Amino acid sequence: MSGTDCWSRRPTELAVLRIVVFTIWLVLLANMDLSLFADLPAEALRPTGLVVLLPLDTLAASPHLLTAVRLVAMIGCVACVVGVRPWRGIAATTVVLLLVCDGLAKSVGWYANHAQFAPLVAAALLAAAPSADRLSLPRRAPAVPDVSSLRHGAPMFAVALLVTLSYSLVAARRIFEGGGSVFVDHSILEWSVLRSLEDHHYPWDFGLVLLENQWLLPLMATGFAITTLFELLSPLALHHRRFRVAWLAVVIPFHFGTLILMNIFFWENLLILAVLFTALPRLAGGGRSREASDPDTVARPMP
């Protein structure tokens, strides 16, 4: 049995992922003021990855152009949420605009920000998938039967694979660069204190509490080691249900822990994980429907 066999999904479930992903981007864009980048010198922009191929310096020269790009991207996200057609053309254009907005926002700074990696790759994959077959504006052709198929499950599997690999690669880099010492030295204390001293929009500084309560550090180090192990093994959650349950039980508290101690919160990941690795999309689509006769349908239980 191949890795995607147990990822047969209904069109409604893929549509739920579409709605969640582009709603995430709508929220992100609503809180992003790209016009501020027009006041920065060109040498301050340091794009990385595919973003180096985009004319960010030209865009950053005009605050009005930046505002227009953001506005059109938001309109595109709304169109993708409701699933307007032609789907692939509108979605692909929106993804390019998202890449521009995200790339510009991350072209300034001294560290690699991967906070929006999951929703960005998810949006790109959804744009190429039949993501608007359900929960979308009325279409002229007959509605696609809401039955499980690999055609709709494969995109969800691809998104889940890339998301779990991102966790695994971060853990691997942590171990490669820090070795075992990162779990027994004062790295956690230093990271938490530094983040608490930086400017942020959260009304707490719990990271500083560790300075006065260093007896908590062994517990923190143990939890950090366990979390790193589960992060490293994240791709196993794609196929093994028991491990998936344990993985979610570790990863979800981990995200809330980084919020409390380091003022870092990947809320986007939590929403995407809820769609990919729980029964929520099936519940949102009205539960499991009776499987109809379909050449792509795979008569296997959901993972």
C-alpha positions in Angstrom: 0.0 0.0 0.0 1.4 3.4 -1.0 1.8 6.3 1.3 -1.2 8.1 -0.3 -3.6 5.1 -0.3 -4.9 6.0 3.2 -5.2 9.6 2.2 -8.2 9.2 0.0 -10.3 12.4 0.7 -13.6 13.9 -0.2 -13.8 17.1 -2.3 -15.4 18.8 0.7 -12.4 18.1 2.9 -10.0 19.6 0.3 -12.4 22.6 0.1 -12.2 23.1 3.9 -8.4 23.2 3.6 -8.8 25.8 0.8 -11.0 28.0 2.9 -8.8 27.8 6.0 -5.5 28.5 4.1 -6.7 31.5 2.2 -8.6 32.8 5.2 -5.3 32.7 7.1 -3.7 34.7 4.3 -6.5 37.2 4.4 -5.9 37.8 8.1 -2.1 38.0 7.6 -2.5 40.6 4.8 -5.0 42.6 6.8 -2.3 43.1 9.5 0.5 43.8 7.0 1.4 47.4 6.0 3.7 47.0 3.0 3.7 50.8 2.3 6.2 51.2 5.2 8.9 49.4 3.1 8.9 52.4 0.7 10.7 54.4 3.3 13.6 51.9 3.5 16.8 52.2 1.5 17.1 49.6 -1.3 20.1 48.0 0.3 18.0 47.2 3.4 16.1 44.6 1.4 17.7 41.2 1.5 15.3 38.7 -0.1 16.0 35.0 -0.1 14.9 31.9 -1.9 12.6 32.3 -4.9 11.9 35.9 -3.8 15.2 37.0 -5.3 13.7 36.5 -8.7 11.0 39.1 -8.0 11.5 42.9 -8.6 11.1 43.8 -4.9 13.3 46.9 -5.2 11.0 48.2 -7.9 7.9 47.5 -5.9 9.4 49.0 -2.7 10.0 52.3 -4.5 6.3 53.2 -4.5 4.1 53.1 -1.4 1.0 53.3 -3.6 2.1 50.3 -5.7 2.8 48.3 -2.5 -0.7 49.2 -1.2 -2.2 48.1 -4.5 -0.4 44.8 -4.5 -1.6 44.1 -1.0 -5.2 45.1 -1.8 -5.3 42.9 -5.0 -3.8 40.0 -3.0 -6.6 40.4 -0.4 -9.2 40.4 -3.1 -7.7 37.3 -4.6 -7.8 35.6 -1.1 -11.5 36.4 -0.8 -12.1 34.9 -4.3 -10.2 31.8 -3.3 -12.1 31.4 -0.1 -15.4 31.4 -2.0 -13.9 29.3 -4.8 -14.6 31.5 -7.8 -13.7 30.3 -11.3 -11.6 29.9 -13.3 -10.1 28.5 -10.2 -6.5 27.7 -11.2 -5.9 31.1 -12.9 -7.3 33.1 -10.0 -5.6 31.0 -7.4 -2.2 31.0 -9.2 -2.3 34.8 -9.6 -3.2 35.1 -5.9 -0.3 32.8 -4.9 2.2 35.0 -6.9 0.9 38.1 -5.1 1.2 36.3 -1.7 4.8 35.4 -2.6 5.5 39.0 -3.3 3.9 40.3 -0.1 5.5 37.6 2.1 8.9 37.9 0.4 8.9 41.6 0.9 7.9 41.3 4.6 10.7 38.8 5.2 13.4 40.6 3.2 14.2 42.8 6.2 15.8 41.2 9.4 18.7 39.3 10.7 17.2 35.8 10.8 15.3 33.4 8.5 11.6 33.8 9.3 9.7 30.6 8.4 6.5 31.5 10.2 4.3 31.4 7.1 6.0 28.5 5.3 3.0 26.1 5.8 0.3 28.4 4.5 2.4 29.5 1.6 3.2 26.1 0.3 -0.3 25.0 1.0 -1.7 27.9 -1.1 0.6 27.0 -3.9 -0.4 23.3 -3.9 -4.1 24.1 -3.6 -3.9 26.4 -6.6 -2.8 23.5 -8.7 -5.4 21.1 -7.2 -9.2 20.7 -7.8 -9.8 22.6 -4.6 -12.9 24.4 -5.7 -14.9 21.3 -6.6 -17.0 21.8 -3.4 -18.0 24.6 -1.0 -17.6 27.1 -3.9 -19.8 29.4 -6.0 -22.3 27.6 -8.2 -20.8 26.0 -11.3 -22.4 25.4 -14.7 -21.3 21.8 -14.9 -22.9 19.1 -12.6 -21.4 19.1 -9.1 -18.5 16.7 -8.4 -19.7 13.7 -6.3 -18.6 14.2 -2.7 -16.9 10.8 -2.5 -13.4 9.9 -1.3 -10.7 9.9 -4.0 -7.0 10.1 -4.4 -7.5 13.0 -6.8 -8.6 15.2 -3.8 -6.6 13.4 -1.2 -3.2 13.7 -2.9 -3.0 17.5 -2.6 -3.8 17.2 1.1 -1.1 14.5 1.5 1.4 16.7 -0.4 0.6 19.7 2.0 0.9 17.4 5.0 4.2 15.9 3.8 5.8 19.4 3.3 4.5 20.6 6.7 5.8 17.6 8.6 9.1 17.8 6.7 9.4 21.4 7.9 9.2 20.3 11.5 11.6 17.4 10.9 14.2 19.6 9.1 14.1 22.3 11.9 14.7 19.6 14.5 17.5 18.1 12.4 19.2 21.4 12.1 18.9 22.1 15.8 20.6 18.8 16.6 23.2 19.2 13.9 24.2 22.7 15.0 23.8 22.3 18.7 24.3 18.6 19.3 23.2 17.2 22.6 24.5 20.2 24.5 21.5 22.4 23.4 19.3 20.3 25.7 21.5 20.5 28.8 23.1 24.0 28.6 21.3 27.3 29.2 20.1 27.7 25.6 16.4 27.6 26.5 17.0 30.2 29.2 18.9 32.5 26.8 16.3 32.2 24.0 13.4 32.8 26.4 15.0 35.9 28.0 16.2 37.4 24.7 12.7 37.1 23.2 11.1 38.5 26.3 13.4 41.6 26.1 12.6 42.2 22.5 9.7 44.4 21.4 6.6 42.4 20.9 2.8 42.7 21.0 2.1 40.1 23.7 1.3 41.5 27.2 3.6 39.2 29.2 7.2 38.4 29.8 7.1 34.9 31.2 10.5 34.2 29.7 12.0 36.4 32.4 10.4 34.2 35.1 12.9 31.5 34.3 15.7 33.8 35.6 14.2 33.7 39.1 13.0 30.1 38.9 15.9 28.2 37.3 14.7 25.0 39.0 12.3 24.8 36.1 15.2 24.4 33.6 15.6 20.6 33.9 11.9 20.2 33.2 12.1 22.6 30.3 15.2 20.7 28.9 13.4 17.4 29.2 10.3 18.7 27.4 12.5 20.3 24.7 14.3 17.0 24.0 11.0 15.1 23.8 9.6 17.8 21.5 12.7 17.7 19.2 12.4 13.9 18.9 8.8 14.1 17.9 9.6 17.0 15.5 12.3 14.9 13.9 9.9 12.0 13.4 7.1 14.2 12.2 6.6 12.5 8.7 5.6 9.3 10.5 2.3 11.1 11.4 1.3 10.8 7.8 0.7 7.1 8.0 0.6 5.9 11.6 -2.5 6.8 13.5 -1.2 6.1 17.0 1.9 8.1 16.4 -0.2 10.9 14.9 -2.2 11.2 18.1 1.0 11.3 20.3 2.6 13.7 17.8 -0.3 16.2 18.0 -0.3 15.8 21.8 3.3 17.1 21.8 3.4 19.6 18.9 0.2 21.5 19.9 1.4 22.2 23.5 4.8 23.0 22.1 3.4 25.9 20.0 1.5 27.3 23.0 4.7 26.9 25.1 6.7 29.0 22.6 4.0 31.6 22.8 4.2 31.8 26.6 7.9 31.7 27.0 9.3 33.2 23.7 6.4 35.2 22.3 6.5 33.1 19.2 3.2 31.7 18.0 2.7 29.8 14.7 -1.1 29.9 14.9 -1.3 29.3 11.2 0.3 25.9 11.6 -2.2 24.9 14.3 -5.1 25.6 12.0 -3.6 23.7 9.1 -2.7 20.8 11.4 -6.3 20.7 12.6 -7.5 20.3 9.0 -4.9 17.8 7.9 -4.6 15.5 11.0 -8.0 15.6 12.7 -11.6 14.8 11.8 -12.6 18.5 11.7 -12.9 18.8 7.9 -15.1 15.7 7.8 -17.3 17.2 10.5 -17.4 20.6 8.7 -18.5 18.8 5.5 -21.4 17.1 7.2 -19.7 13.8 8.1 -18.7 10.9 5.9 -21.0 10.5 2.9 -22.0 7.3 1.3 -19.3 6.4 -1.2 -20.6 6.5 -4.8 -19.3 4.7 -7.7 -16.2 6.5 -8.8 -13.1 5.3 -10.6 -10.8 7.2 -8.2 -12.6 6.1 -5.1 -10.5 4.0 -2.7 -12.5 1.8 -0.3 -10.2 2.2 2.7 -10.8 3.7 6.1 -9.7 7.2 6.8 -6.4 7.4 8.7 
